[in-house]
């Protein structure tokens, strides 16, 4: 017997008392779905849209989802809002671009979708139009997205697996439908939909979203449950380094607000994701000695060791630890370069953890040398980063 999970609760499959049926919490769901991240421009009003997304096919801007009646969703009916989340169809039948992860939200129950709408409708309206999208032909022809949907959007609510526990089903619903983890961590197919290599890692907006399958060498198979729960809740875990980039944003806006039982449920589900040997090594080796005459070591000693310490274990803060960091074990240093070029920050229960960018203080070749030093010292990989790689990361 298949049951649909409603309101982030399980009224079937032996749900515990803590998960007994109750009205869905729209604010909690909105945070779990991390709506604010995509629908807030840098320096803009929350949920008012305008965030820039550069894609292979052109530049897109997120829409205003405040209850403004002219520029937001104030005039959306319940059916229109659900159609947007489930089918990628906006008002008037206009197709939405799948930078909006509706092919994940399509698994969300109607009740949960409408709870999100109710919460958004309680916000202060902000009257602001999003900039016009700049999509190249033929991708500016929205009707073509109907074909994309037929191939890439399952367009049906999550159906619980009666052979699995209520905790597993809750985790599957959170990971796949609400938190839409696969949108960053799953490689894309030729149509830029989600491929069949679920959670095997992918490049997103210049950052490498790592393999989170159960593969021990490249994924999270070597992590303990305690480490995974701590990482998802705080953005760091012992011997695994800190989060950065889009994942830090997800921690800041969404994951750190989830209930402990929900984070545990997500981990329970992730434990069953089939292993795939994709991407860089998951566990960086212990620091090794590197010639102190190297340019990268000299700059690291000057600019980095004060916070990260020469051994990479971090001074005073777990978020400064490099030892064990997945990013350090990436020979291409994708995320190390992004942090050097743009900085990183994550909000935590202990305040804002922040690293500023270094492009104003050092040349591209100098920062490339630092990236190579980090990869070679804390990841035990052969670094081959050049100044051109740093330039490309800007």
C-alpha positions in Angstrom: 0.0 0.0 0.0 1.4 3.4 -1.0 0.8 6.4 1.2 1.6 10.0 0.4 3.5 11.9 3.0 1.7 15.1 4.0 2.8 18.1 5.9 6.2 16.7 6.7 4.4 14.2 8.9 3.8 10.5 8.6 0.3 9.4 9.4 1.1 5.9 8.2 3.9 3.3 8.2 4.1 3.2 12.0 5.0 6.9 12.4 6.2 7.8 15.9 4.2 10.1 18.2 6.6 12.9 17.4 5.6 12.7 13.8 1.8 12.2 14.2 -0.4 14.0 11.7 -0.6 17.7 12.2 -1.1 20.8 10.0 2.0 21.6 8.0 4.2 24.5 9.2 4.6 26.8 6.3 7.5 28.8 7.8 9.4 25.7 8.6 8.8 24.2 5.2 9.9 27.5 3.5 13.1 27.3 5.4 13.6 23.6 4.7 13.1 24.3 1.0 15.6 27.2 1.2 13.3 29.5 -0.9 15.0 32.7 0.4 18.4 31.8 -1.0 17.3 31.8 -4.7 14.7 34.5 -4.4 16.9 37.2 -2.7 19.3 39.4 -4.7 22.5 40.4 -3.2 21.6 43.4 -1.0 17.9 43.0 -1.9 14.8 42.4 0.2 14.2 38.8 1.2 12.0 36.8 -1.2 11.8 39.9 -3.6 13.7 38.1 -6.3 16.4 39.4 -8.7 19.2 36.9 -7.9 21.4 36.3 -11.0 21.8 32.7 -12.3 24.3 32.3 -15.2 23.6 29.1 -17.1 24.9 27.5 -20.3 22.0 29.0 -22.1 21.9 32.5 -20.8 21.3 34.6 -17.7 18.2 34.2 -15.5 16.9 36.2 -12.6 14.7 34.8 -9.8 11.2 36.1 -9.4 9.5 38.1 -6.6 7.6 35.7 -4.3 6.4 38.2 -1.8 2.6 38.8 -1.8 2.8 42.0 -3.9 -0.1 41.8 -6.2 1.6 43.4 -9.2 5.2 42.0 -9.1 4.9 39.1 -6.7 2.5 36.2 -6.0 -0.3 38.2 -4.4 -2.7 37.3 -7.1 -1.8 33.6 -7.4 -4.6 31.1 -6.7 -3.9 27.9 -4.8 -4.0 26.0 -8.1 -1.6 28.4 -9.8 0.9 28.2 -7.0 0.8 24.4 -6.9 1.2 24.3 -10.7 4.3 26.5 -10.4 5.9 24.2 -7.8 4.8 20.9 -9.3 4.8 21.5 -13.1 6.9 24.6 -13.6 3.9 26.4 -15.1 3.5 30.0 -14.1 0.4 32.2 -14.3 -1.1 32.3 -17.8 0.4 28.9 -18.7 3.9 30.3 -19.1 6.7 27.7 -18.5 9.2 28.4 -15.8 12.9 27.7 -16.4 14.1 24.7 -14.4 16.7 26.8 -12.5 13.6 26.8 -10.3 13.9 23.2 -9.0 10.3 22.3 -9.6 11.3 18.8 -10.8 12.2 18.2 -7.1 9.3 20.2 -5.7 6.9 18.2 -7.8 7.3 15.4 -5.2 6.1 17.7 -2.5 2.5 17.2 -1.3 -0.1 19.7 -2.2 -0.7 20.4 1.5 2.9 21.3 2.0 3.0 23.5 -1.1 0.0 25.4 0.0 1.5 25.8 3.5 4.5 27.5 1.9 2.1 29.8 -0.1 0.3 30.7 3.1 3.5 31.6 4.8 4.7 33.7 1.9 1.4 35.4 1.8 1.9 36.5 5.4 5.1 38.5 4.5 5.2 42.2 3.8 4.7 42.8 0.0 7.7 44.2 -1.8 7.0 45.9 -5.1 9.9 45.1 -7.4 10.1 43.6 -10.8 12.9 41.1 -11.6 15.3 42.1 -14.4 14.5 40.7 -17.8 16.1 37.3 -18.5 18.8 37.2 -21.2 18.4 33.8 -22.8 19.9 32.8 -26.2 17.8 31.5 -29.0 16.2 28.9 -29.0 16.3 28.7 -25.2 14.3 32.0 -25.0 11.3 30.1 -26.5 9.6 28.9 -23.3 7.3 26.4 -25.2 10.3 24.2 -25.6 10.3 23.5 -21.9 7.2 21.4 -22.4 9.5 18.8 -24.0 12.0 19.2 -21.2 9.3 18.5 -18.6 8.2 15.4 -20.3 11.7 13.9 -19.9 12.9 15.5 -16.7 10.0 16.2 -14.4 8.4 13.2 -12.6 5.4 15.5 -11.7 3.9 13.3 -9.0 3.9 13.5 -5.2 6.3 11.4 -3.2 5.0 7.9 -2.6 6.2 6.3 0.6 7.9 2.9 0.4 6.0 0.6 2.7 9.1 -1.7 3.0 11.0 1.1 4.7 10.7 2.8 8.1 8.9 6.0 8.7 12.2 7.7 9.5 13.6 6.6 6.1 10.6 7.8 4.2 10.7 11.1 6.0 14.3 11.5 5.1 13.7 10.6 1.5 10.9 13.2 1.3 13.1 15.8 2.9 16.2 15.1 0.8 14.5 14.6 -2.6 11.4 16.8 -2.5 11.8 19.6 0.0 15.5 20.3 0.5 16.1 19.2 -3.2 19.7 18.1 -2.4 20.0 16.3 -5.8 19.7 19.6 -7.7 23.3 20.4 -6.7 24.8 17.0 -5.9 23.5 15.0 -9.0 25.3 15.3 -12.4 23.2 16.7 -15.3 22.1 14.9 -18.4 22.5 16.3 -21.9 19.3 18.3 -21.4 20.6 19.7 -18.1 18.0 17.6 -16.2 19.1 15.4 -13.3 20.9 12.3 -14.5 20.5 8.7 -13.2 23.8 9.1 -11.3 22.0 10.3 -8.2 24.1 12.3 -5.6 27.4 11.5 -7.4 28.5 15.1 -7.3 28.4 17.9 -9.8 29.7 21.4 -10.6 27.2 24.2 -9.8 27.8 27.9 -10.3 31.6 27.3 -10.3 31.5 25.2 -7.1 31.9 21.5 -6.8 29.0 19.9 -4.9 30.6 16.7 -3.6 29.6 13.1 -4.0 27.2 12.2 -1.1 26.6 8.6 -2.0 27.7 5.8 0.2 31.0 5.3 -1.7 33.7 5.2 1.0 36.5 6.6 -1.1 34.7 9.5 -2.8 31.4 9.9 -1.0 30.2 9.9 2.6 30.4 6.2 3.2 33.3 6.8 5.6 31.5 9.4 7.7 29.8 8.4 11.0 26.1 9.3 11.6 27.3 11.8 14.3 29.6 13.5 11.8 27.0 13.8 9.1 24.4 15.2 11.6 26.8 17.7 12.9 27.9 18.8 9.4 24.3 19.3 8.2 23.4 21.2 11.4 26.4 23.4 11.8 28.5 23.3 8.6 31.5 21.5 10.1 32.5 18.2 11.6 35.7 16.9 13.1 38.3 15.7 10.5 36.0 16.8 7.6 36.6 20.5 7.5 34.1 23.4 7.1 31.5 24.0 4.5 31.7 26.8 2.0 30.0 28.3 -1.0 26.4 27.2 -1.8 26.5 24.5 0.9 27.3 27.1 3.5 24.4 29.2 2.2 22.1 26.1 2.6 23.4 25.7 6.2 22.9 29.4 6.9 19.4 29.7 5.5 17.9 26.2 5.9 19.6 23.2 7.3 20.6 24.6 10.7 17.0 25.3 11.4 15.8 21.8 10.9 14.6 19.7 13.9 17.2 17.1 15.1 14.8 14.3 14.1 14.6 15.6 10.6 18.3 15.8 10.2 18.6 12.3 11.5 16.0 11.2 9.0 17.9 12.7 6.2 21.0 10.8 7.3 19.0 7.6 7.5 18.0 8.0 3.9 21.4 9.1 2.6 22.9 5.9 4.1 21.0 3.9 1.5 22.0 6.0 -1.6 23.9 3.6 -3.9 27.7 4.2 -3.9 29.2 5.8 -7.0 33.0 6.2 -7.3 32.8 9.7 -8.8 34.8 12.8 -7.9 37.9 13.6 -5.8 38.8 11.6 -2.6 36.4 12.2 0.2 38.9 11.9 3.0 42.0 14.1 2.9 45.2 12.5 4.2 47.0 13.8 7.3 49.2 16.8 6.6 52.5 16.1 5.0 55.8 18.1 5.0 56.2 20.5 2.1 59.4 22.4 1.3 59.3 25.6 3.3 61.0 27.3 0.3 57.8 27.0 -1.8 55.9 30.1 -2.7 52.6 28.6 -1.6 54.0 27.7 1.8 55.5 31.2 2.4 52.2 32.9 1.6 50.2 30.3 3.6 52.5 31.1 6.6 52.0 34.8 6.1 48.2 35.0 5.4 46.6 31.7 6.4 48.3 29.9 9.2 47.2 32.5 11.8 43.6 31.1 11.5 44.1 27.7 10.0 47.4 26.8 11.9 50.3 25.2 10.1 49.0 21.8 10.8 45.5 22.7 9.4 43.6 21.9 12.6 42.3 25.5 13.0 42.8 28.1 15.8 39.9 28.2 18.3 37.2 27.5 15.7 36.3 24.2 14.0 35.3 26.2 10.9 39.0 27.1 10.4 40.1 23.4 10.1 41.6 22.3 6.8 42.8 18.9 8.0 40.4 16.3 6.5 38.6 18.8 4.4 37.1 17.3 1.2 38.0 20.5 -0.7 41.7 20.0 0.1 41.6 16.5 -1.5 40.4 17.9 -4.9 43.3 18.0 -7.3 41.7 20.8 -9.2 41.1 22.7 -6.0 37.7 23.9 -7.4 36.3 25.1 -4.0 39.6 26.3 -2.6 39.9 28.6 -5.6 36.4 29.9 -5.1 37.1 30.7 -1.5 40.3 32.5 -2.3 38.5 34.5 -5.1 35.2 35.2 -3.3 35.6 34.4 0.3 33.1 32.3 2.3 30.8 32.7 5.3 28.3 30.6 7.2 26.0 31.6 10.0 26.1 29.2 13.0 24.9 29.0 16.6 28.3 30.5 17.6 27.9 33.5 15.2 29.1 34.3 11.7 32.2 32.3 10.5 33.8 34.3 7.8 36.8 34.2 5.5 37.5 37.2 3.2 38.7 36.9 -0.3 42.4 37.4 -1.1 42.3 38.5 -4.7 43.0 42.1 -3.8 46.1 41.3 -1.8 47.9 38.7 -3.9 48.3 38.0 -7.6 46.6 35.1 -9.4 49.9 33.1 -9.6 50.5 33.6 -5.9 47.0 32.4 -5.0 47.4 29.5 -7.3 50.6 28.6 -5.4 48.6 28.7 -2.2 45.9 26.4 -3.6 48.6 23.9 -4.7 50.1 24.1 -1.2 46.7 23.3 0.4 46.1 20.4 -2.0 49.5 18.9 -1.6 49.8 19.5 2.2 46.3 18.7 3.5 45.0 16.6 0.6 48.1 14.6 -0.3 47.3 15.2 -4.0 49.4 16.6 -6.8 48.4 20.2 -7.3 48.5 21.5 -10.9 46.6 24.8 -10.4 47.8 27.9 -12.4 47.1 31.6 -12.3 44.7 31.0 -15.2 42.6 28.7 -13.0 42.4 31.4 -10.3 41.4 34.0 -12.9 38.6 31.7 -14.2 37.3 31.3 -10.7 36.7 35.1 -10.2 
